[in-house]
Amino acid sequence: MKTINIAIDGPAGAGKSSVAREVSSELGFIYVDTGALYRTVALYACDNDIKSEKELIEALDDINIELNFISGTQRIMLNDEDVTDDIRTPEISMGASRVSAIPEVRKYLFDLQKKIARENDVIMDGRDIGTVVLPDADLKIFLTASVDERASRRYIELKEKSECPSYEEIREDIIKRDYNDSHRAVAPLRKADDAYVVDTTYMGFHEVCAEIISVIKTKLEIDD
Ligand code: DC
């Protein structure tokens, strides 16, 4: 049976993951956070003191990543260890942006993403989901917001976790990651031509979720 696949792409801090999580749970889909896959490769490189691209490519065979979905919530396993919480640091965010530019890393993670989408009704978020991973997705959404708004959301989020880079540092990181993610040669961050754009700069979380749920229901002809 054909599964339903919804792609959500957009820059760092646009609110993709919180929105995709909420919308998935509302519609009974599995939410797949593909950024977590790149973060896990970056964590492996960091923990194993891997310094060069060549070393990382050679190490890919030793990296076994699995996604488990517990009550719809994604847990990510790296060589049988749950690293879901360990990949959420500013250092790993930047590392993920770097390793994601390596074509071999993208190829390695591509099959895993395709398999999950083939087997489940998913909302998958990332940078290249609508353009490369799921070009035939049932619906593509591009979620964006201004740099200042994204930096201020990240700042509030990190402040709550008591890791506290300054607002300026977070803003600089976001600008750097936007640049890396949209200028790499392979599968750069780009809006798919047929994506529905939601600019969340002046929108509240619930407003964004309501708009996306409504677009999905219309597209998939789901009754309220
Ligand atoms: O969504 P995130 O911030 O967790 O993603 C971390 C990095 O991974 C991001 O800077 C770019 C990369 N990424 C990617 O290249 N392709 C994806 N589909 C998802 C993330």
Residues whose N, C-alpha, C, O or C-beta is under 5 A from the ligand:
A	BS01	DC	A12 T34 G35 A36 Y38 S93 A96 S97 S100 D125 G126 R127 D128 R177 D181
